[in-house]
Amino acid sequence: MALAHTKKKEIIKSLKEKISKQKSIVFVAVEKIKAEELFDLREKLKTDDCLLTVSKKTLLNKAFEEEKIEIGFKELEGQVGLIFGFKDEIAPAKISYNFKKQNQNLKILGGFFGNQLIGAEEIITLAKLPSRNELLAKLVGSIASPISGFANVLQGNIKGLITVLAKAKA
């Protein structure tokens, strides 16, 4: 069914707003996914301040062209969905990759990351990276490890002294 001209303009305007606010976008094919599975995906995305939008390829092309970004959605297969990440750049890649593990019908087609178009392989590589919090925890652990080792060495000397004093007293 053809959309009215005003409705198309509203969709393009909405897409342009999302494109201007995004930190990253993952392109996915959603044509074989059931409605309840898409609902579950949207709920997971919502918790990480991400958004799934499905639109016609011509409208997507028009919105990206107006933002001076060349993508060429016509070459992408199937019904294309855009997963926008507004806070965390990696979150859309992680969520879509984890969802793909559970639902083989979702296909990651590529993405837009750091003002650069990237392929599906790069999206999957980004999804496999540890999160920022995991990296910070590893950093704190590696910084604290020598300090705790040093404290244990010092404790060992004190325990040894106490043992010697206890034996001398007895």
C-alpha positions in Angstrom: 0.0 0.0 0.0 1.4 3.4 -1.0 2.1 5.9 1.7 0.8 9.4 1.5 3.3 12.1 0.6 2.9 13.8 4.0 3.3 10.5 5.9 6.6 9.8 3.9 7.9 13.3 4.9 7.1 12.6 8.6 8.9 9.2 8.4 12.0 10.8 6.8 12.0 13.6 9.3 11.8 11.1 12.2 14.6 9.1 10.6 16.8 12.2 10.2 16.3 13.1 13.9 17.4 9.6 14.9 20.4 9.6 12.6 21.6 12.9 14.0 21.3 11.7 17.6 22.8 8.2 17.1 26.3 7.0 18.2 26.1 3.9 16.1 23.6 2.0 13.8 23.4 -1.7 13.0 21.5 -2.8 9.9 19.6 -6.0 10.2 17.3 -8.1 8.0 14.0 -8.7 9.8 11.8 -10.2 7.2 11.5 -13.8 8.7 11.3 -12.8 12.3 7.9 -13.3 14.1 6.2 -10.3 15.7 6.6 -11.6 19.3 10.4 -12.1 18.7 10.7 -8.5 17.4 8.8 -7.3 20.5 11.4 -9.2 22.7 14.2 -7.6 20.7 12.7 -4.1 21.1 12.4 -4.7 24.9 16.0 -5.7 25.2 17.0 -2.6 23.1 14.9 -0.3 25.2 16.8 -1.2 28.4 20.1 -0.1 26.8 18.6 3.1 25.3 18.6 1.7 21.8 15.8 1.6 19.2 14.7 -0.6 16.3 13.2 1.1 13.3 11.9 -0.7 10.2 11.1 1.3 7.2 11.1 1.2 3.4 14.5 1.2 1.7 13.6 4.2 -0.4 12.7 6.3 2.7 15.9 5.1 4.4 18.0 6.1 1.4 16.3 9.5 1.3 16.8 10.2 5.0 20.5 9.2 4.9 21.1 11.3 1.7 19.6 14.3 3.4 22.1 13.8 6.2 24.8 13.5 3.5 25.6 9.8 4.1 25.7 7.4 1.2 24.7 3.9 2.1 22.7 2.3 -0.8 20.0 0.3 1.0 18.7 -1.1 -2.3 21.6 -3.5 -2.4 20.8 -4.9 1.1 18.7 -8.0 1.1 15.3 -8.3 2.7 13.3 -6.0 4.9 15.9 -3.7 6.6 15.7 -2.7 10.2 18.0 -0.1 11.8 19.1 -0.5 15.4 20.1 2.9 16.7 22.4 3.2 19.7 22.0 6.6 21.5 24.3 6.2 24.6 26.6 3.2 24.1 28.2 2.7 20.7 28.6 -1.0 21.2 25.2 -1.8 22.7 23.3 -2.2 19.3 26.0 -4.6 18.0 26.0 -6.7 21.2 22.3 -6.9 21.5 21.7 -7.8 17.8 24.6 -10.4 17.9 23.2 -12.0 21.1 19.7 -12.0 19.6 21.1 -13.6 16.4 22.5 -16.5 18.5 19.0 -17.3 19.7 17.2 -16.5 16.4 18.9 -17.5 13.2 16.4 -15.5 11.1 18.0 -12.2 12.1 20.8 -11.3 9.7 23.3 -8.6 10.5 23.9 -6.7 7.3 26.4 -4.1 8.4 26.4 -0.8 10.3 27.4 2.7 10.7 30.0 3.3 13.4 32.1 6.4 14.1 30.8 8.1 10.9 32.0 5.2 8.9 30.2 2.4 7.1 31.3 -1.0 8.3 30.4 -4.6 7.3 28.7 -7.4 9.2 32.0 -9.0 10.2 33.1 -5.8 11.9 29.8 -5.5 13.7 30.2 -9.1 15.0 33.8 -8.3 16.1 32.6 -5.2 18.0 29.8 -7.3 19.6 32.4 -9.8 20.9 34.5 -7.1 22.7 34.1 -6.9 26.4 31.9 -4.1 27.7 33.3 -0.9 29.2 32.5 -2.0 32.7 34.2 -5.3 32.2 37.3 -3.6 30.8 37.4 -1.2 33.8 37.0 -4.1 36.2 40.0 -5.9 34.6 42.0 -2.6 34.8 41.3 -2.2 38.5 42.1 -5.9 39.1 45.4 -5.6 37.3 46.3 -2.4 39.2 45.2 -3.9 42.6 47.0 -7.2 42.1 50.6 -6.1 42.8 49.4 -4.1 45.8 47.5 -7.1 47.3 50.5 -9.3 46.6 52.8 -6.9 48.4 50.4 -6.7 51.4 50.4 -10.5 51.6 54.2 -10.6 51.6 54.4 -8.1 54.4 51.7 -10.1 56.3 53.8 -13.3 55.9 56.8 -11.6 57.6 54.7 -10.4 60.5 53.1 -13.9 60.9 56.6 -15.4 60.9 57.8 -13.0 63.6 54.7 -13.8 65.7 55.4 -17.6 65.3 59.0 -17.2 66.4 58.0 -15.0 69.4 55.3 -17.5 70.4 57.8 -20.4 70.2 60.4 -18.4 72.2 57.9 -17.6 74.9 56.9 -21.3 75.3 
